[in-house]
Structures are given as structure tokens and as C-alpha cells.
Amino acid sequence: MNAFEVRVGETRMITPVIRELSLEPMSGRLPAFSAGSHVQLHLPNGKRNAYSLLSDPADTRQYRIAVRQQTQSRGGSRYVHEQLQTGDHLKISPPANLFPLQSTARLHVLIAAGIGITPFLAYCTELLRRGAAFELHYAYRAGLSDAYIEVLREQLGEHLHLYESSSRRLDLGQLLSHRPLGTHVYACGPQSLLDALREQSLALGWPAARVHWEAFAAPEPGVPFRVELARSGRQLEVGAEQSLLEALEAAGVERPNLCRGGACGQCQTPYLKGDVEHRDFFLSADERRGSLMPCVSRGCGSPILLDI
């Protein structure tokens, strides 16, 4: 996965906590992408976070991303909000898509909450271009996480359904009931939304192949911990503001990765012993007995012995 350099173009605050950035090529055009794709930002402070591309997939003159400022930022969102300026250069990874539109769907039901709206902006542009049947259901808090409301109203018309937290509740049971064959549902937002979606879709008998979600987020800080690499005997200290994946990379130990947020499974790593706090959205309970996701998993007791 070869990173390449881009220039920060126009930036603007969409809400008091959400900043939008445009990323421009140093020359020519940017690599093509499909709706649902993300890129990793390689920030000057050493952090690497993944963000959905919200711009039109047909336009590769620039990419657009939106970043919410996190109260427990390890330095990624804080750097984007406080230090990154128009004209700055930074590296990004090529686009990757873990959350694609399903070509066989007859109806696309999109469910977003807060900053989870970002992948659906590219979705909606693409679905309108195709003339596809779709609905966007968007839950938000007015004045805080209501990004792109006016743009969506103008663009989508009757495709758009809004749920402001103080006045209208998003009822997933009602939303998923009595849908025609061939409907696919997609969700992006906080873990509470995704847990509720899985619970309701299972209760209503939705096939797993028709339920799609995206959940990666920047890993949260934690207490420092220690790991040992079984095959070399090396010992590493993982700092409170550092992920295990970042510690491995700093030591020259590369692991494949795409999302850096516990969703894609690419960096799954076997371990032999130790106390692990699993924070991923990918591994099953059985898999967690012998594997962890170094992008988000942390030690929480005895040192971890990695089988690498």
C-alpha cells in the first residue's frame, strides 16, 4: 500500500465539531474510487487514521473528507482541527473500499448517525446518477452533528428522512419491517446504532448478506502495556496515546492494514498468552481467544505474547 503526497485545499467547519478538508493532487488527477471508499491520512505527528471519501466518485480532481473532533483524541482529529492548514502537504493511502454498494440490491436503505453520514454522501451521488431506488435515514443532534443537512435536502428531496434527536426517534424495528425482497440496508454511525441494527435485523429474519455496516473509528487511548514478539524475543512498550499497530510499525514490524479501526480484519494477529482488551468489530468470541486486532486491541494486565 504505497502512500502518495497531496496538498490540503479548501477547509471549512461544517458544524462546531466537524471540519471538512479537500485534498488535491500534487499533479494530474487522483486515483479513482468507488462510493463507500476511504483513505488513510498519514499525519505529520505520526498518526494514521482512516476517513470516508464523501466527494463524487466521478470527480478525481480532489478528494473531500470530514473529520469530527474527538474529546478523547490521541492526536489525530485534534491535529486535523487545530494544526492542519490550507497548503500543507501530507501523505495518504490509495482509496480502499470495505463498504461498497451492492449491485444486486433493488432498494438501498441507508442509515446514518452523526459523522456516519460521510460515506453516504458519495453513495447518494452515485445512486442518483444510476437512477436507483434508495432512502437515506439520518439521525443527528441539531447544531452539533447535523452535517450537510441543507445540501441533502436540496439534493435528495423525498429520498431523505431526518431524525433530530430531541424531536423524532429513529425506530429501526419499524424501518426494517415489511421491506420488499431485494432490499439491502447499510448503516454507519456509533456502536449503539450498529448493535441495534444487528439485533433488529436478526429478530426480523433479515439474511446477513443483506445487512451492511461500517464502524471503523480512530482507536481510543488507554493505559500503557507491554508486548513480546515470540519469534524474535523482542519486547515493546505501547504508550497510552499509541496503538499496538503503531508501536509495531515504529519498531519496523509491518502488519497489513486498511481501516486502522478494528473493522476490516486485515491486521488480525495471533497471540499466545496475555490479557487483551478487544475493541474490534471483526473477530468472533472464539477468534478472540487466539487473535487480536493490533489497530485497536490493548493489553489490560499481564504482557501479551504475539505469535510473530
DARA-V251126 format. One record per residue. SS is DSSP state (H for helix, E for strand, C for the rest). OMEGA is omega in whole degrees, 0 to 359 (none if undefined). Layout:
BEGIN
SS_OMEGA / SS_OMEGA
END
This chain:
BEGIN
C_185 / C_178 / C_177 / E_188 / E_175 / E_177 / E_175 / E_178 / E_181 / E_173 / E_177 / E_176 / E_179 / E_172 / E_179 / C_182 / C_182 / E_180 / E_177 / E_177 / E_166 / E_181 / E_186 / E_178 / E_175 / C_174 / C_178 / C_181 / C_180 / C_176 / C_178 / C_177 / C_177 / C_180 / C_183 / C_183 / E_174 / E_171 / E_172 / E_172 / E_175 / E_187 / C_181 / C_179 / C_177 / C_180 / C_176 / E_180 / E_180 / E_179 / E_179 / E_173 / C_184 / C_183 / C_181 / C_180 / C_180 / C_183 / C_181 / C_174 / C_177 / E_168 / E_172 / E_176 / E_175 / E_185 / E_174 / E_177 / C_183 / C_181 / C_178 / C_181 / C_174 / C_178 / C_182 / H_182 / H_178 / H_179 / H_180 / H_183 / H_189 / H_187 / C_185 / C_185 / C_175 / C_180 / C_178 / C_175 / E_173 / E_180 / E_174 / E_174 / C_173 / C_180 / C_174 / E_184 / E_175 / C_190 / C_186 / C_168 / C_181 / C_187 / C_182 / C_184 / C_175 / C_176 / E_179 / E_177 / E_185 / E_181 / E_182 / E_172 / E_177 / H_181 / H_175 / H_176 / H_193 / H_181 / H_183 / H_175 / H_176 / H_176 / H_186 / H_177 / H_181 / H_181 / H_176 / H_180 / H_180 / H_187 / C_184 / C_176 / C_180 / E_175 / E_173 / E_177 / E_191 / E_177 / E_186 / E_172 / C_184 / C_177 / C_182 / C_183 / C_183 / C_183 / C_170 / C_182 / H_184 / H_177 / H_181 / H_178 / H_182 / H_185 / H_193 / H_181 / H_186 / H_175 / H_189 / E_176 / E_187 / E_181 / E_177 / E_194 / C_184 / C_186 / C_183 / C_183 / C_174 / C_182 / C_184 / H_179 / H_178 / H_183 / H_184 / H_184 / C_172 / C_177 / C_182 / C_177 / C_180 / C_176 / E_172 / E_179 / E_181 / E_180 / E_174 / E_182 / C_182 / C_183 / H_180 / H_177 / H_183 / H_177 / H_180 / H_178 / H_180 / H_181 / H_183 / H_181 / H_177 / H_181 / H_182 / C_175 / C_177 / C_173 / C_181 / H_182 / H_180 / H_180 / E_186 / E_181 / E_176 / E_189 / C_187 / C_178 / C_179 / C_180 / C_180 / C_177 / C_180 / C_179 / C_177 / C_177 / E_185 / E_175 / E_175 / E_178 / E_190 / C_188 / C_179 / C_183 / C_181 / C_177 / E_182 / E_173 / E_179 / E_183 / C_182 / C_182 / C_187 / C_173 / C_176 / H_178 / H_179 / H_179 / H_177 / H_180 / H_179 / H_179 / C_179 / C_180 / C_183 / C_173 / C_177 / C_179 / C_176 / C_188 / C_183 / C_180 / C_173 / C_184 / C_191 / C_179 / C_185 / C_185 / C_180 / E_187 / E_179 / E_173 / E_187 / E_177 / E_180 / C_180 / C_186 / E_169 / E_182 / C_180 / C_186 / C_177 / C_192 / C_188 / C_173 / C_179 / C_179 / C_181 / H_182 / H_178 / H_182 / C_180 / E_174 / E_178 / E_187 / C_178 / C_182 / C_183 / C_180 / E_172 / E_182 / C_181 / C_180 / C_181 / C_181 / E_176 / E_180 / E_180 / C_176 / C_none
END
